[in-house]
């Protein structure tokens, strides 16, 4: 049996008498300013993995040689329940989190996910606003699920698609899944009213980089925002090699040579994608350059794994155990203080020190796998 590569989990200690105080009636009294870490980065975004399972075996995420039929996935009782996820989300929102992204694995494999989305759609920020609720999917069953997701209150979608050539796409998903079915899922999402859908393409040099321009041509003028992601060294099982990283500046140059583009300002502080707009006004693209142009200094994201561990970085090798707090009778106030204490000590900046002795030492143990905490 394959050994599950899950990083060290750190128990959370509650510091009694510190942090937030309850308001009248004992409810959580939100702070006057957003929670900041040791590098003055604000906690604004929460990514929640709802399952560690996926029906694809993408070579850069869940390669078959590791995630085979004997891989020990989490048992159902180990997963956070919908009620636990909603409670944790409500507490995070009181601390300044404004955006929730549901991930996996493949999140649409989680049974009755639309019920969770409906619960999360009812959560409000301290100002009374709904959360920005979005989801990342491989699109394989989006045709079936799109209407229910929209009706439940999901606001936005991101679909992973690594090429239009069927042979290349099947090679990358490694389960012989056709491109046409993913494209049909995207069409279904548009039909039920989803707007500003994003499509993410992970670019591996020598594998699918020749698909860049054809992807741009296909989605240009469609209302869909195409984003190109540099192949990253997430986890310990994807066989990452710097020689397979195509710098985003080369992606931009390739597209600009065919379809002239110009840079656009970020939508918000901490946006990971650099935005570019077609000069003819027919849409935009983005590039995510975590290898060649790091953005650690603006990272505002916390991640919750499928079984309730909080990770402070996509490249983390340790998580903080919030599931135990949720299941041991701790109050919302105590859990909020634990979140604040954990985030305030955060100093993660792996991408900035990638390749250094410090980074090599810190990743000598297994890094968390992308399928466990989402991308």
N, C-alpha and C positions, 0 to 999 in steps of 0.2 A: 504494500500500500504506500502511496506517495505521502510524505510528511507534509502537513499543512504549514505553509510559510507565513505565519502570523507573527508580527513583531511583539516585543515585550509589552505587557499591559501593566500600567501603574495604577494602584489603588488611589482614590481621591480622599484627601483628609479635609474635613470641614473645620475651619477656624471659627470657633464660636465667638460671637460678639464683634466680628469684623465684617466689613463690606456693607451691603445694603441693609436697610431697616424696613420693617413692615409698615404699611400705611394703615389708616384707620380701617378696621374690619379685618386686618391681618393679611391683606393682599399684597402682592409684590409692588414695591415703590420703585419705579424706574429711575435710574440715575439722570442727572441733569445733562450729562454729556456721554458720548459713546464710549464703550470700553476700548482701551488701547493697550497694546503689548509693549514689550521692552524697547522696541524700535519705533514707538509712536504710531503704529499701524492700527487702524480702527477695525473693530469687528462689525462687519456689515452683511456678510454672505455666509450661508450655511448650506453645505451639500450633504444630503442624506442618502446613503445607500440602503435600498429596501430589500435587496437580495444579492447573494454572492453567486448566483447561477446565471448562466447565459447560454443561448442556443447557437451562438457563434463561437469559433475558436480562433479569433484573430491572432496572428502570430506575434503582434506587439503587445498583446494584453493577456490572453488566456491560451497559450500554445498547447496543442494536443498532447505533446510529450509530458507535460506537467498536469494539465487538467483533463485527465483521462477518465475512464469509467470507474476507476477506483479512488478518485480524488475525494477526500472526506469533507463534503460540504457541511455547512452548519445545519443542525437539526432545527425544526420549526420552533421549539421552545426556547432556543437560543436567540431567535430574532426578536427585535423590538416589536411590540404589538402596535397597531395603529393608534391606540390610545396613548401609549408611551411616547410614540413619535410626536403626536399632537401636543402632548404636555411639554415635552422638551422644546418643541418649536415655539410654543407660547412663552416659555421662559426666555429663550434666546431673543425673541422679538422684543421683550421688555428691556433687554440689554442693548438694543440698537440694531439687531439684525433686521434687514429689510427685504432680503432676497433668499428664497428657498429653491434649491435645485434638487430634484429627485433623480437618483442615479442607481446603478447596479455595479456589477452584473448588468443584466437587461431588466430594467425596472418593470416592464410590462409583463414579465413572467410572474410577478407577485400577484397572487390571487386577489381579486376584488380591489385592485389598486385605486379605482375610481372612488371607492368609499373613503380611502385615506385622503385623496385629493379634495373631496367635499369637506372633510373635517378641517383640513389645512386652510382651505379657502375661507373658512369662517374666522380664522385667527386675525386679530387686528394689532397694529402697532400701538404704542402709547398715544399717538396722535389720532387714532381711530381709523387709520388707513389699512386697506388690505395688503397683504404681503405680495411681492412679485414672485409668483409661483410658476416654476418652469420645470421641464423634464428633458432628459437626454435619453434617446433610444436608438437602437440599430435599425428601427423601422420595419422589422420583419413581420410584426403582427399589428402594425399601425392601421392598416385598412380596417381591421376588425374592431380596434379599440378607439379610433379617433373621435367618434361621435360621443361616446360615453365620457371620454376625458374632457371634452369641451363642455358638456353638460354639467360635469362635476365642478367646474370652475378653474381648470387648468388654463393659464393665460398664454404660455408660450411653449414652443417645442424646438429642440435641437436634434437633428438626425445625423448619425454617423454614416458616411458613405465615402469609400476610399478609391472610387474610380467608376467609370461608366463602361469600360471594357469588361465583358462578362468573365473572360478567362482570368484577367488580373484580379477582379473583385472576388471571384470564387477562390483564387489562390490565397488571397489575404484573409477572407473569413474562414477558409479551410473546412467548410461544411457543404460546399457546392450550392450555396444559396444564390439565386439569380438577382442581378441588378434590377430587373424589371419589377420585381415584387417590392423592393424598397422604394422605387420611384412611384409605384402605385400607392404605397402608403402615404407618401408625401402629398400626392394628389388628393387622397382621401382627407387628409388633414386640412388642406386648403378648401375643399368642398364644404366642410362643416364649420368653416369660419376662422381657422387659425391664420394669423397674419404674421409677417416678419419672421417666418420660419428660418432657422439657421441650419446649414448643412456643414458638418465638419469633415475634412479630409486629412487624415494623417499621411504625411508624405515620407516615403522611404526611398532614398536615392538608389537607383538601380532596380527598383521594384515597380513603383507606380508614378514616378516623377514625370514620365512622358504623358500622363493623363491630365496634367495641370491645366493646359490651355483648353482642352476639350471639356473639362468640367466647368471652366469659366464661361465658355461659349454656351453650354447647355443651360446654365442657370441665369445668365445675363438677361435682364428684362423680365424675369419671372416673378420678381418680388421676393425671392429667396436670397438670403445673404450667405454666400459661400465663404468658409474660412479654412485656411490651410495651416496645419499644425506640424511643427517640427517633431520628428521622431524622438521621443524622450526616454530616458533611462529610469522609468518607473518600475518599482518592484525588482525582483531578482531572477525572473524567469523568462524575460522577453528577448534575451540575447542581444541587448543593445550594443551598438558599435558606432562610434563617432563617424566612421567612414560612410555610414548610411544616412547621416543627417544632411539634408539639403537646406542650407541657410535660407531664411525667408526672403532675404534681399534678392536671391536668385529667382524665387517664385514671382516676386513683384516684377522683376525685369522681364521674365518670360511673358507674363500677361500684358505688361505695358507695351511690349513690342508688337502685339497684335491688337489689343484694345487699350488705348491710352487711358491712364488712370491718374488721379491726384490724391494726395493725402487728405484725411479729414480728422478733425478734432475728436477726441474720445467723448463718449456719451456721459461718462462719469469717472471719478477718481478710482483707480484700481481696476479699470477695464483691461483685461488681459490681451485682447486683440487690438492690433494696430489697424485702423480703418483706412480704406482706400475707396474712392468713388470713380465710376466710369465718367469720363469727361462728357460723354453724350447724354448723361443723366439717366442711364438705363439700369441703375442699381449700384451696389457696392460689394466689396469683398473685404476680408480681414485676414491677417496673419498672426499666428500665436508663436512667439519665438523664444520659448523658455530656455533653449540651449544657447543660442547665439546672441540674444538681446534680453537679458534677464529682467524680470519685473518683481523680484522679491521685495524691493523697497516699498511697493504699493500693495502688496498682497493683503486682502481683507477677509480671507476665507478660513473657516473652520470646517472640518469634515466629521461626520458621524458614520461609523461603520454599521453594517447590517446588525451587529450584535451590541451596539450601543457604546462603542469606544470612540472617544474624541481624538482626532488627529489634527495637528497644527500645521501640517505641510503634506503636500502630495508625495514627497520623498521621505516621509518620516520612517523611523525604525522603532518608535514606541507610541503607544496610545494610552489614553487616560480613561479609566473605567467608570462611565456614567450609568451603565445599566444597573450595577449594584446599588448605586444611590437611588435610582428610580424604584427599585424593587425592595428597598430596605426601610421604607417609611419616612424618608427624608422629605422635608417640606420644600415647596417651590423656592422659598427664600434661601434655604440651605444649598439647594442645587444651583441657584443663581450665583451665590457667593463662590461656589466651587468653580463655576464657569469663569467668573471674573478673575479668580486667583490663578487659574490655569492659563488663561489668555494673557494676563498681565505679565507673566513670566516668560512668554513666548519670545524666542530669539532666532527662530528658524530662518535660514537664508541659503538653503542648499544650492540653488542654481547659481548664486553669486560666487560660491566657493567650489563649484564642481571641478574636479581634477586636482584640487589641493590636498595636502597631507591631512588637513582637518576633515575634509569631506570623505576621504578614503577611510579615515579612522572611524568616523561616525557611521559609515555604512558597512562596517565589517560584519554586522549582523544583517539578517534579512530585512530589506525595506518592505513596507507594506505593499501588497499587490493592488493594482488599479481595480481589479474586479471586486476587491474587498471594500474599498472606500469610494469607488467611482473616480472619474477623471477630473 
